[in-house]
C-alpha cells in the first residue's frame, strides 16, 4: 500500500514537472520579447480597439513583439476623477469599457495581433476597484471596511477602494475573473498593477490556477530589490529604483558608480525573473514628465540600455514620435499628437530586431552573460559586453557631457571584429582602437 501511495506521489511529481517544463517552453518568447504599452484612450482620435488595430502593421514593422493594453474594463462612475475617470478604477472585472468598443472588437484585435506575430497582455488591477464596482452591491464583504462600516479608500487615491485578501471567496472570484479573459479572448498574460500591494500568496495561488488554461507571461509592477518574494512568481518586474536613480544621476550629476553599483545589485538577483527596463510609462508621462523632461539628452542612451541589458525593454505609446514635452492627460481625452513622422521608428526597430534575433541579448537566460568593461573613462562611460556562446553584443554609452571623448576599451574580453548596429561600419578591437564619442552618444556593436 505504501509503495502504491509513493508511486502515485512520484507520478504526480513527474507530471507536475512535465507541465512546468512545457509551460516554460511555451513561453520561451519572453526571453527575446519587448513590451509596448498601449494607451487605447489616447492612441487615436476615436480611442477605440478598431482604430488602434489599424496601427498593427506599423508596430510590426517597428519590431514590437508584445502589446500591453492598459485596463480594458469599464470605469467606475462614482467619485471618478475628471470627465472620463481612471482606467485603474474598475466597475466590473469581466466586461469591456464601452469607450473602447465591444468584446468582439477586442477579440478581433487579439486574433489579428496573433496572426501578425504579436503577443497580447492586459493590465490587471487586483488591489482595488472603483466605488461602484458590481461587487460593492453583490459582495460588499469582498472589501476592506473602515470602523464606521464604509469602504476603505486606497491611500492617496480617492477614486478607488481596497479589496480584502483575507477573504478566500474574493480571491477565488478574482481568479475566475482572470480566467475569463484567457478563456474568452485568448490573451497571453497579465501586467499586474501594484502587484506588491497584494499579498504575495495570492499570486502564488492565482498563477497556477489561471495557467491551467494555457501558459502565460506575468509582468508585475514591483521592484524585486524591494520585494524579492514576488520575483519568484512573476516572469518580469519593474526597475523602479533604476528609473529614479538614473534621473537623479542626470539632474544631480552623480558619479557613474551610483549606477554601476545599482546594476550589480540587480544582477545579484539572478535569472529567476527578469527586470523590465524603461524610461517612461503611463504614470511617469502624465505625472512626472516625459523622458526628455526627466533625462534630457540621456533619454536615448537609456533607451539603448533598456533594449540591450539583461531583461526586457518596455516602451510607452508615442515614444517613437518622440513626445518631447507632451504629457498625456490621465482622466480626459488627449490624443497622442501623431503627425505622420515617426522619427525614432528606425532607432527602435534596429534595437528590437537585435534583441529578438541575437542570443546574446536573451533576458533571464543563464547562458547569456553580462560584463561591465574596463575603459579609460570609467567616470564617464558605461560599456558592457553581452555574450551567449559565440554571439556577442558590445554596448558603449557616453553618459557624460564630454564632447569628443577619446575612448579605449581596456578589457581583453573584447576581441576581433564587431559591426556597428547603427552605422554598419566594422571595427577591429584587436587593434585597440581609440573611439571618439560625442556627449551622451550611444554605440552598439554586434559580432
N, C-alpha and C positions, 0 to 999 in steps of 0.2 A: 504493500500500500504506500509506504514511504517513497519507494522507488517511482511509483506512478505519479505521486504528487510532485516529486523532484523533477521528473521528466516533463510534466506539464508546465512547471515554473520555468525550466530551461527553455522549453519550446516557445513559451510566451516571450521570454527574453530575446531569443533569436529572432522571432517575428518582429518584435518591437524595434530591435536594432536594424532589421532589414527595412522597416518602414522609415526609420530615421535616416538611414543612408540613402534610401530612394528619394526622400523628401529633400535632403541636402543636394543630391544630384540634380533634381528637377528645378532647384533654384540656384544653380551654378551661375546663372546670368547676373546675379547680384554682384559678383566679383569684378565684372567688367562694365557695369552699367553707369549711367549718370542719371540724375533726377531733375526734372524740370517742373517747378511748381506752377500750376495753372490757377490763376485768379479769374474764374469764369465771369464774374460780375463786371470786371473792368477790362477783360481781354478784348471785347468787341463793343461796338455801339449797341448792338442788340443784347449782349450779355447772356447769350444762350448756348446750350450744347451744340445746336445745329450750326450756329455762326462760328463757334470755335472749331468745329470739325473741318471747316474749310482750310484751317491753318496746318492741318496734319502734314501735307506734303512738304511744306516749308520746314517744319520742325524735323521731319525725317531727313531731309537734305542736310540740315544743320548737325545731324548726328545724335539728336536726342533719343534716348532709349527708354526711359521710364517717365510716364506722366503722373504727377501727383496733383489730384484735384482737391482744392480747398473744400470745406464741408458742402455737401450737395443736399443736405436735409433742409426741411422748412425752418424758417427763422421765427422764433417766439416773438409775439407782438406786444405782450405785456412788459412794460418797463424797458422796451427796446431803446437802443441808442440811435440818434439820427432818424432819418426818414425811412431807411431800409433795414437798420439793425445789423447785428454782428452774425456772420455765418457760424460763429462758435457758440451761439445761444440757440440750441436746437429746440424745436417744437415737437418733433416726432423723429425717432431714430430709423423708422422704416418707411419713410415717404420722401419724395423728391421736392426740392424747393421749386414751386411753380414759376418763380422768377427765371429759372434756367430752362424750363421746358417740362417734358414728361419723362416717365420712367422708360418708355420706349425710345425716346430721344437719347437717353443715356446708354441704354443697351446697344443701340446702333453705333454710338460713339465708341463704346468699348470694343464692339465687334470689328469695326473698321480699324481701330487702333491696333488690334491684334493682327489683323490681316497685313498691316503695314510694318509689323515687327516691333511695335511698342509693347511695353508692359504698363499696366494701369493700377495705381494705388489711390485710395481715397483717405481723406482726413477722418480720423475717428476721435470724437470728443467724449471721452468716458468719464471725466472727473465731474462734470456738471451739465445742467441743461438750462434752458430759458425758464421764465416764470410760469408760462402756460403750456409747458410740455404736457403731452397726453397723460403721462404718469402722475402729474400733480393731482389729477382727478381720479384716475383709476387705481393708482398705487401711491398715495402720499407717504406710506411707510417706507418707500424706497429712498427717501431723502433724510438728510440731517435736519433736525429742528432745533431752534433756539428755545430758551427756557419758557418763553411765552407761547410756544407751540408753532410759531411761524417758521417758514422755510429759512434755512441758513444761507445768507448771501456769501458768495465767494469773496475772498479777501481782495479789496481794491477794485472789484468789478461788480457794479450794482445790477447789471442786467442778467446775471446768472446765479443759480442756486446749486448747492453741492449735494451729491448723492452719498448714500450711506453704504459703504462697502463692508460693513459688519452684517448686512442683510443678505443672506445666501440666496433668497429668491430674486433680489435685484441683480445679483451677479449673473444668475442663470438667464434672466431676461436680457441683460446686456450682451451676453454671449450669443443668445438666439438672434439678437438684432445684427450682430456682426456676421453671423452665419447667413442671414437673409441676403446681404449684399453679395456674398460669394456665390451662393446658390442662384440668385436671381439675375445677377449681372456678370458673373464670371470675372470679377476683378482679381488682381494678382497680389494684393496685400493692403496694408494699412500704414498710414503715417499717424502715429498716436500722439495726439495733442496733450501737452503737460503730463507725459507718461509717469513721471516720478511723483506727481501729486496723487496718483492712485497707488494703493498698496501693491507691492511687487508680487505678492502671492495671487492677486487677481490675474495678472498677465501670465503667471505660471499656470494658472487654471485655464485661462481662456485660450491661449495659443494652441495647445494640443487638441482642444475640443474643436476649434474652428478649422484646424488643419486636417481634421478627419475628412473634410470635403476635398481639399487639394492643398499642396504645399504652397506657402505664402511668404512674402517678404514683409518684415516688420521693421519700420523705422520709428524710433522713439525720440520724442522731444525731451531729452535729458542729457546731461554731460556725465560720461562714465567716470571721470575723475572724481565727481561728487557723489555718484550713485552707482557704485560698482556692481551691486547685486542685480540691477536692471540689465546690465550688459550681458548677463547670462541668458536672458530671454529674447532680446532683440538682436536683429541682424546688424543694425547700424544705429548709432546715436549721434546726437548733436555735439558740436565742438564749441559750445558757448564760451568757454574760458579762452580758447584761441581767438575767437572773434573779438572779444573785448580787449584782450591783451594786444592784438595787432593794432587796434585803434589807438590804444594808449601809446604803443611803440611809435606810431606815426605822429601823433599830435604832441606827445610829451618828449619826443626824441630820446627814447630809452635805448640802452645798449642792446645790440643784437643778441647777446647772450640771454636776454629776457625771453626771447622766442625759442632759441635752441634748447634752453633748459626745459621749457614747457613741452616742446616736441619730444624730449627724452621721456617725460612723464607719460605722455600719450602712448609712446611706443612701448613703454614698460607694461601697459595693459595687456599686450599680446594680441593674437589673431582670433580670439574667441568671438569678437564682434568688430565691426568697422566704425570709423568715425565718418560723419558726413561733414565735409568742409564747404564753407560758403562765405560770401561777403555780404549778402543781404537775403531777406525773405519778406513775407507779408508784414510781419511785426516791425522789423527793422526799418523797412522802407517807409511805412506810414508814420511811425512814432519817433524814430531816432535819426532818420535821414537816409539818403541814397548812399550807395557805396562810395560815390565820389565826394559827397559831403563828409563822410567818415574817414576815407583813406586817401583822397586826392589822387596823386599820380601812383600811389601804391596799389590802387584798385586792380589794375591789370596784372602785375606780377602776383598778386594774391589769388587772382582767378587761375593763373597758371599753376600756382601751388596747389589749389583745390583739386585740379584735374590730374596732378602728377604725383602727389604724396600718397602714402598708403591710406586707402579708404575709398569713399565715393563722393564725387562732386555734386553739389546741389546748386541749382540755378533758379532764379525767380523770373516770372513773366516780365518781359520788357528789357531785360539786361542786354539783349542783343542789339538794342537800338543805338546807343545806350540811353538810359534815362539819367542824365547828368544831375539835374536838380529837381526832378519830378517825383514828389511824394504822392502816392495814390491815397485818396480818401478811403476810410475804412467803413463808414456807415452810410455813405452816399454813392450815387453813381458818378464815376470819374474815370472814363475810359483811358486806357494807355494811349498816348499820342503817336500812334503808328503813322509814319509818313512815307512808307514805301521803300525807305532806305534802311537796311539793316547793317550798319557799319561794322558790327562785331560778329556778324554771322560766320565769316570765314575763319576768324580767330577761334571761335568756339568749335567750329567744325573740325579744324585740324587737331585741336586738343582732344575732342571727344572720340574722333576716329582712332587716334593714337591710344587713348585709354581703352577702347573696345578691342583693338587688334593686337596690341603689344603685351605679351605675357608679363613683362617686367612691371607693368602698371596694375596688375591684378591686386585688388584690395582684399585684405584679410586672407591672403594666401601665404601659408608658412614657407613656401618655396621662393617667394618674392621678397628680396631683402632691400632695405633702405639704409644708405650710409651717407652721413653728412661728411663732406670732403674738406680737406685742409687746403686753404688758399693763402695767397699773400695779402689778402684783405679780410681777415676774419671778423673785423668790426663793421664791415660794410656789405659783405656778400654771403648769401645763403646758397651753397652749392651742394647738390646731393646726387647720388647715383642709385637708381632703382635697377635691380638685377634679378633675373629669373632664368637659370640655365645660361644659355648663350645670348639671351636677349637683354639689352641694356638701354636705359634711358637716362641721359645726363641733363640735369636742370641747373641753370645758373641764374640767380636773381640778385641784381644790384639793389639792395634795399637801403639806398642812401642818396643824398643829394649830390654826390660826387660825379661830375661830368668827366668824360674821357678817362675813366678809371682803367688803369693798366693791370689787367687781371691775369694771374697764373694759377693753374691747378697744381698744387704741390703733392697731391696724393698719387701714389704709384698705382692705385687701383684703376685709374682711368688710362687705358692703353688702346692704341690703334686708331682707326678712322671712324668718325662719327658724322652723320649727316644732319644738318640743321633742319628742324621741322618747318620753320617759317621762311627761311631764305633758300633752302635746298642746297646750300654750299656744304662741302665736305672739309672737315678739319682733322688733321693728323695729330693726335695728342702725344704720340711718341716723340714728336719734335719739341715738346714743352712750349707750345705757342703762348705768346702774350696776346690776350684778347682785350680790345678796347671796348669799354661799355659806357653808355650814357647813363645818366641818373635814372633810377627806377626801371632800368631795362631788364627784359627777360629773354633768356636763351634756352632753347630746348633742343637737344641732340638725340638722335636715335642710332643705335648700332645694329 
